[in-house]
């Protein structure tokens, strides 16, 4: 077939279609969206910075409240002992002996224990008593104290042990219910702790408060200031708590040395009570980083604008899109197999060239498809005829050899039956020149072949048919059962009686035949050679023949499969689609739907 070549027309002066769409897009979508994005970013940038500062301020207030709560919790424990009138009364008593022991075990220790359990913080309590009639009770050594090991417990000492301690000597003058100090004393600094210091006073004479003891509650700084986490306000920021002298009690985070910036935003909050200051230092880079939220907001607005202006652009560019729609409709028709559709377009741009090329291409493709389709049909029919011509002589040769042996030995009755069955077999095999026949005809042909074999071998072979009557009116490629029955007798049978069972049924939308024998079986290697024979190898022709004919007619997803094990037997599975047999009825078949144990005495 000759394919006509399209001669392109002379180039004309025109604005290309791509430029037309691009200009429309720039004018009605991109330029307004970019302008909106720019001005929106400028307007909201300062607003977001103020919002970021407000967020940091709110986070700092939450941290301050958390720290104040823990400080108040420790102070509450000290107040339980400071305001316990019964405890103060017992500490004023100087009776010795049993009274001292009773005051210690029945009053002092239970109250200390209750106070320690009144908080969720891990405290180490040190109680110094002016009353030396009460015994000292402590764990470890006073000199080498270990607050970490004492957490959740207490030590009781005499007040005389603090007489030469500078932090005790410098302790402020007592104001009832108010004087308490947070300070790092003894080994607090090296062990990362801080202590609440407070006197125990005899309030019997409010104008003349007398010190009767001293209380020290030691707590880990990390636990007290655990809420200080610089990540709450941003990476690279810093949180710290300083006392009234400017000493840093706790610090979280810090500025990266590689950042090269010293500019930062400082926000401070004062803690109630000890007079400490909570300070947050946030690099301006974090503020700039938070402006990304502005950009996302602007992007969202731009997307909304993009949608609005896209609809406007669709109406304006409709003049051009109609032509694209025509091209797409023709291409879709070609893809769906409709090669008759043509495109009519008048103009002096790319569309006129596309329309002409598409029309010519559709015409040429249609001719090529018809030519290739006819060629493939002819080739397929020739292959089917060749395969059919190959298998019939193979069976005829074996049967004629059997007839020759019967004639040689003078067995005329068997000879007559075999000739009649052979005639019946070939009469059904001709099937008026049809390749596709009803299943009932295929079963009748297999029955004729079985009668021939029964005449040859007598009671040494037996057959069972288990066929679903529903499949008798369906279609099959002719001569699919006989080659496998022949293979069972030729290759699986070695002297002992052999039994062959033929099953026919539907499975979904498929027809399945199984030919099952109890012969000697095959190895895995032999099964592979049946479908993939080596060059020059013999055997397996009949199986490959049936497999090829089924696939040629019904498709590559159907065909023959083998399942076999040496010494057990072989099962052949034949699969093809369940399609009607063109109106033929199973009335002409003499093979029943289910016949059990066809013995040599049965008549054909």
ZAMARGU-4260 file (C-alpha; in steps of 0.2 Angstrom, whole numbers, plus 5000, padded with zeros to 4 digits):
<rodrens>
0) 5000/5000/5000 | 5007/5017/4995 | 5007/5030/5009 | 5005/5048/5002 | 5017/5061/5009
5) 5010/5077/5014 | 5019/5092/5007 | 5019/5106/5020 | 5012/5123/5014 | 5023/5138/5013
10) 5027/5147/5029 | 5015/5161/5033 | 5017/5175/5045 | 5006/5173/5061 | 5007/5173/5079
15) 5010/5155/5085 | 4997/5147/5096 | 5008/5144/5110 | 5012/5162/5111 | 4994/5167/5111
20) 4990/5156/5126 | 5006/5162/5135 | 5001/5180/5133 | 4984/5177/5139 | 4990/5168/5154
25) 5003/5182/5158 | 4990/5196/5156 | 4976/5188/5165 | 4984/5177/5178 | 5002/5178/5182
30) 5004/5197/5183 | 4989/5200/5195 | 4994/5185/5206 | 5012/5191/5207 | 5007/5209/5211
35) 4995/5203/5224 | 5008/5192/5232 | 5021/5206/5233 | 5010/5219/5241 | 5002/5206/5253
40) 5019/5201/5259 | 5024/5219/5262 | 5008/5222/5271 | 5008/5207/5282 | 5027/5206/5286
45) 5027/5218/5301 | 5011/5211/5307 | 5018/5193/5308 | 5034/5200/5317 | 5023/5207/5330
50) 5013/5191/5331 | 5029/5181/5334 | 5034/5193/5348 | 5017/5191/5356 | 5019/5172/5354
55) 5036/5172/5363 | 5029/5183/5376 | 5015/5171/5380 | 5027/5156/5380 | 5038/5165/5392
60) 5024/5168/5404 | 5019/5150/5404 | 5037/5145/5408 | 5037/5158/5422 | 5021/5151/5429
65) 5028/5134/5429 | 5044/5139/5439 | 5034/5149/5451 | 5022/5134/5454 | 5037/5123/5459
70) 5045/5137/5470 | 5029/5139/5479 | 5028/5120/5481 | 5044/5119/5490 | 5040/5135/5500
75) 5023/5126/5505 | 5033/5112/5512 | 5043/5123/5523 | 5028/5132/5528 | 5020/5116/5534
80) 5034/5115/5547 | 5036/5134/5550 | 5018/5136/5555 | 5015/5120/5564 | 5011/5126/5582
85) 5012/5108/5589 | 5029/5105/5582 | 5036/5122/5589 | 5029/5117/5606 | 5038/5101/5606
90) 5054/5109/5600 | 5053/5121/5615 | 5053/5107/5628 | 5070/5102/5635 | 5064/5087/5644
95) 5077/5072/5643 | 5076/5054/5643 | 5060/5045/5638 | 5051/5062/5634 | 5065/5066/5622
100) 5063/5050/5613 | 5044/5051/5612 | 5045/5069/5605 | 5057/5063/5592 | 5048/5047/5586
105) 5030/5052/5589 | 5030/5070/5584 | 5046/5076/5575 | 5049/5062/5563 | 5031/5059/5558
110) 5029/5078/5554 | 5045/5078/5544 | 5039/5063/5534 | 5022/5071/5531 | 5030/5087/5524
115) 5042/5077/5513 | 5027/5067/5505 | 5017/5083/5502 | 5026/5087/5486 | 5030/5078/5470
120) 5047/5086/5469 | 5062/5076/5475 | 5069/5085/5490 | 5083/5083/5502 | 5078/5090/5519
125) 5090/5096/5532 | 5083/5101/5549 | 5094/5109/5562 | 5087/5110/5580 | 5092/5122/5594
130) 5086/5109/5607 | 5101/5098/5610 | 5090/5086/5621 | 5083/5079/5604 | 5095/5067/5596
135) 5103/5069/5579 | 5097/5057/5566 | 5105/5058/5549 | 5111/5047/5534 | 5129/5049/5528
140) 5141/5062/5534 | 5138/5081/5538 | 5154/5086/5531 | 5153/5075/5515 | 5135/5077/5512
145) 5126/5069/5497 | 5109/5077/5494 | 5106/5066/5479 | 5106/5051/5490 | 5095/5059/5503
150) 5081/5064/5491 | 5064/5059/5498 | 5072/5059/5516 | 5078/5070/5529 | 5093/5073/5541
155) 5091/5080/5559 | 5106/5090/5566 | 5109/5101/5581 | 5110/5120/5576 | 5127/5121/5583
160) 5134/5114/5567 | 5130/5130/5558 | 5138/5142/5570 | 5153/5145/5559 | 5144/5144/5542
165) 5145/5160/5532 | 5128/5158/5524 | 5120/5155/5541 | 5129/5170/5549 | 5123/5182/5534
170) 5105/5175/5534 | 5093/5190/5535 | 5084/5196/5550 | 5068/5187/5554 | 5051/5194/5549
175) 5038/5182/5554 | 5031/5171/5539 | 5041/5181/5526 | 5060/5178/5528 | 5066/5164/5517
180) 5080/5163/5505 | 5085/5153/5489 | 5103/5151/5489 | 5117/5139/5483 | 5125/5133/5499
185) 5137/5119/5504 | 5139/5107/5489 | 5124/5113/5480 | 5134/5122/5466 | 5145/5107/5462
190) 5130/5095/5462 | 5118/5106/5452 | 5106/5110/5466 | 5099/5125/5475 | 5092/5126/5493
195) 5077/5135/5501 | 5084/5142/5518 | 5072/5146/5532 | 5072/5148/5551 | 5060/5139/5563
200) 5055/5152/5576 | 5046/5152/5593 | 5031/5163/5589 | 5024/5163/5607 | 5031/5181/5609
205) 5028/5189/5592 | 5038/5204/5596 | 5053/5194/5602 | 5054/5180/5589 | 5067/5167/5595
210) 5076/5155/5583 | 5073/5137/5589 | 5079/5128/5572 | 5084/5130/5554 | 5077/5122/5539
215) 5086/5118/5522 | 5077/5111/5508 | 5088/5106/5493 | 5081/5102/5476 | 5089/5099/5459
220) 5090/5114/5448 | 5086/5104/5433 | 5070/5098/5441 | 5065/5115/5447 | 5069/5124/5431
225) 5064/5109/5419 | 5051/5120/5410 | 5065/5131/5403 | 5068/5123/5386 | 5074/5135/5373
230) 5066/5125/5359 | 5049/5131/5365 | 5053/5148/5357 | 5064/5143/5343 | 5081/5135/5338
235) 5096/5146/5342 | 5087/5155/5356 | 5092/5156/5374 | 5082/5155/5391 | 5090/5159/5408
240) 5086/5163/5426 | 5096/5176/5436 | 5096/5180/5454 | 5096/5198/5461 | 5115/5199/5460
245) 5115/5195/5441 | 5121/5177/5444 | 5114/5165/5431 | 5106/5151/5441 | 5100/5140/5425
250) 5103/5142/5407 | 5095/5133/5392 | 5101/5135/5374 | 5113/5148/5367 | 5118/5156/5351
255) 5127/5146/5338 | 5145/5152/5336 | 5144/5150/5317 | 5129/5162/5315 | 5140/5177/5316
260) 5126/5188/5323 | 5124/5197/5340 | 5107/5205/5337 | 5093/5198/5347 | 5077/5202/5355
265) 5077/5201/5374 | 5061/5198/5384 | 5061/5198/5403 | 5049/5192/5416 | 5052/5194/5435
270) 5047/5179/5446 | 5037/5183/5462 | 5045/5179/5478 | 5064/5177/5477 | 5066/5192/5465
275) 5073/5181/5451 | 5072/5187/5432 | 5068/5175/5418 | 5076/5181/5402 | 5073/5175/5384
280) 5085/5180/5370 | 5078/5177/5353 | 5090/5180/5338 | 5082/5191/5324 | 5085/5176/5312
285) 5071/5167/5321 | 5059/5182/5318 | 5064/5181/5300 | 5061/5163/5300 | 5044/5165/5306
290) 5040/5176/5292 | 5039/5160/5282 | 5021/5159/5289 | 5018/5176/5280 | 5024/5168/5264
295) 5012/5153/5266 | 4998/5165/5269 | 5002/5174/5253 | 5004/5158/5243 | 4986/5153/5249
300) 4979/5170/5244 | 4988/5169/5227 | 4981/5151/5224 | 4964/5158/5227 | 4967/5172/5215
305) 4974/5159/5203 | 4958/5150/5203 | 4947/5165/5200 | 4958/5172/5186 | 4959/5155/5178
310) 4940/5155/5175 | 4942/5172/5168 | 4956/5166/5157 | 4945/5151/5151 | 4932/5162/5144
315) 4945/5173/5135 | 4955/5159/5128 | 4939/5149/5123 | 4942/5155/5105 | 4959/5145/5105
320) 4953/5130/5115 | 4939/5125/5103 | 4952/5121/5090 | 4962/5110/5103 | 4946/5101/5108
325) 4943/5097/5090 | 4961/5089/5088 | 4958/5080/5105 | 4942/5073/5099 | 4949/5066/5083
330) 4964/5058/5092 | 4952/5050/5105 | 4942/5043/5090 | 4958/5036/5083 | 4963/5028/5099
335) 4946/5020/5101 | 4948/5012/5084 | 4936/5025/5074 | 4947/5029/5059 | 4933/5037/5049
340) 4932/5053/5059 | 4939/5068/5050 | 4943/5086/5056 | 4938/5101/5045 | 4947/5117/5049
345) 4950/5133/5039 | 4964/5144/5044 | 4982/5150/5041 | 4991/5143/5056 | 4997/5127/5064
350) 4979/5120/5066 | 4976/5119/5047 | 4992/5109/5046 | 4988/5098/5060 | 4970/5095/5053
355) 4977/5090/5036 | 4990/5078/5044 | 4978/5070/5055 | 4966/5066/5041 | 4979/5059/5030
360) 4986/5049/5045 | 4969/5042/5049 | 4967/5036/5031 | 4984/5028/5030 | 4982/5019/5047
365) 4965/5012/5042 | 4972/5004/5026 | 4987/4997/5035 | 4977/4990/5049 | 4965/4981/5037
370) 4980/4974/5027 | 4989/4968/5043 | 4973/4961/5050 | 4969/4951/5034 | 4987/4944/5034
375) 4986/4938/5051 | 4969/4930/5049 | 4976/4920/5034 | 4992/4915/5043 | 4982/4909/5058
380) 4970/4899/5048 | 4985/4891/5039 | 4994/4887/5055 | 4978/4878/5061 | 4976/4868/5046
385) 4994/4863/5047 | 4993/4857/5065 | 4977/4848/5061 | 4985/4839/5046 | 5000/4834/5057
390) 4990/4826/5071 | 4978/4815/5060 | 4992/4805/5051 | 5000/4802/5068 | 4985/4794/5075
395) 4981/4785/5058 | 4998/4777/5058 | 4996/4769/5075 | 4979/4763/5071 | 4983/4755/5055
400) 4998/4746/5063 | 4985/4739/5076 | 4973/4733/5061 | 4988/4725/5053 | 4992/4715/5068
405) 4974/4709/5070 | 4973/4704/5052 | 4990/4695/5054 | 4983/4684/5068 | 4965/4682/5060
410) 4955/4691/5073 | 4942/4696/5061 | 4928/4702/5074 | 4940/4714/5082 | 4947/4719/5065
415) 4929/4724/5060 | 4925/4734/5076 | 4941/4743/5075 | 4938/4748/5056 | 4921/4754/5060
420) 4927/4764/5075 | 4941/4771/5064 | 4928/4776/5051 | 4917/4784/5065 | 4933/4793/5072
425) 4937/4801/5055 | 4920/4805/5051 | 4918/4815/5067 | 4936/4822/5064 | 4931/4830/5047
430) 4917/4840/5055 | 4912/4847/5039 | 4929/4856/5038 | 4926/4866/5054 | 4940/4869/5067
435) 4928/4873/5081 | 4915/4860/5086 | 4903/4857/5100 | 4910/4848/5115 | 4898/4834/5113
440) 4906/4830/5096 | 4923/4830/5104 | 4917/4818/5117 | 4910/4807/5104 | 4926/4807/5094
445) 4936/4803/5110 | 4924/4788/5113 | 4927/4781/5096 | 4946/4782/5100 | 4943/4773/5116
450) 4933/4759/5108 | 4948/4757/5096 | 4960/4756/5111 | 4948/4744/5120 | 4948/4732/5105
455) 4967/4732/5106 | 4970/4730/5124 | 4955/4722/5131 | 4953/4723/5150 | 4970/4730/5153
460) 4964/4747/5151 | 4948/4756/5159 | 4941/4773/5157 | 4929/4785/5167 | 4920/4800/5160
465) 4914/4813/5173 | 4907/4827/5162 | 4895/4841/5167 | 4880/4841/5155 | 4880/4860/5155
470) 4896/4860/5144 | 4890/4849/5130 | 4883/4863/5120 | 4899/4874/5122 | 4912/4875/5109
475) 4930/4868/5108 | 4944/4866/5096 | 4942/4849/5089 | 4954/4835/5094 | 4960/4841/5111
480) 4956/4825/5121 | 4962/4811/5110 | 4981/4815/5110 | 4981/4815/5129 | 4972/4798/5130
485) 4984/4791/5117 | 4999/4798/5127 | 4993/4789/5143 | 4992/4773/5134 | 5008/4775/5124
490) 5020/4782/5138 | 5012/4780/5155 | 5007/4762/5153 | 5020/4748/5155 | 5011/4731/5157
495) 5000/4734/5173 | 4982/4738/5171 | 4980/4757/5169 | 4965/4768/5173 | 4961/4784/5164
500) 4948/4797/5170 | 4941/4811/5159 | 4933/4826/5169 | 4924/4840/5161 | 4917/4855/5170
505) 4916/4874/5170 | 4926/4886/5182 | 4920/4904/5181 | 4920/4908/5163 | 4931/4894/5158
510) 4929/4876/5152 | 4941/4864/5160 | 4946/4846/5155 | 4956/4835/5165 | 4964/4818/5159
515) 4970/4809/5174 | 4980/4792/5173 | 4988/4781/5186 | 5003/4777/5176 | 5022/4779/5179
520) 5022/4798/5179 | 5035/4810/5173 | 5050/4819/5180 | 5050/4838/5182 | 5064/4839/5168
525) 5053/4829/5156 | 5038/4840/5159 | 5049/4855/5155 | 5055/4847/5139 | 5038/4844/5133
530) 5034/4862/5131 | 5052/4868/5128 | 5061/4854/5118 | 5079/4854/5115 | 5085/4855/5097
535) 5083/4838/5089 | 5073/4831/5104 | 5059/4819/5101 | 5042/4817/5110 | 5029/4829/5117
540) 5022/4833/5099 | 5004/4829/5103 | 5004/4840/5119 | 5012/4855/5110 | 5000/4853/5096
545) 4985/4854/5107 | 4992/4868/5117 | 4997/4878/5101 | 4980/4876/5093 | 4970/4882/5109
550) 4981/4897/5110 | 4980/4901/5092 | 4961/4902/5093 | 4957/4908/5110 | 4973/4917/5116
555) 4989/4915/5126 | 4981/4915/5143 | 4973/4897/5139 | 4981/4881/5134 | 4988/4865/5143
560) 4996/4862/5159 | 5004/4846/5166 | 5005/4840/5184 | 5015/4823/5186 | 5026/4814/5199
565) 5036/4798/5195 | 5027/4782/5201 | 5010/4791/5205 | 5003/4797/5188 | 4999/4812/5177
570) 4986/4825/5177 | 4983/4835/5161 | 4973/4852/5163 | 4965/4859/5147 | 4958/4877/5149
575) 4948/4887/5136 | 4934/4900/5137 | 4916/4895/5139 | 4908/4900/5122 | 4892/4893/5114
580) 4894/4881/5099 | 4885/4891/5086 | 4868/4884/5089 | 4873/4866/5088 | 4864/4854/5100
585) 4872/4839/5109 | 4859/4827/5103 | 4871/4819/5091 | 4883/4814/5104 | 4882/4796/5111
590) 4894/4800/5125 | 4884/4802/5141 | 4887/4816/5154 | 4894/4804/5166 | 4899/4786/5162
595) 4909/4776/5175 | 4922/4762/5172 | 4920/4759/5153 | 4925/4741/5152 | 4930/4732/5137
600) 4913/4723/5136 | 4904/4739/5132 | 4897/4742/5115 | 4902/4757/5104
</rodrens>
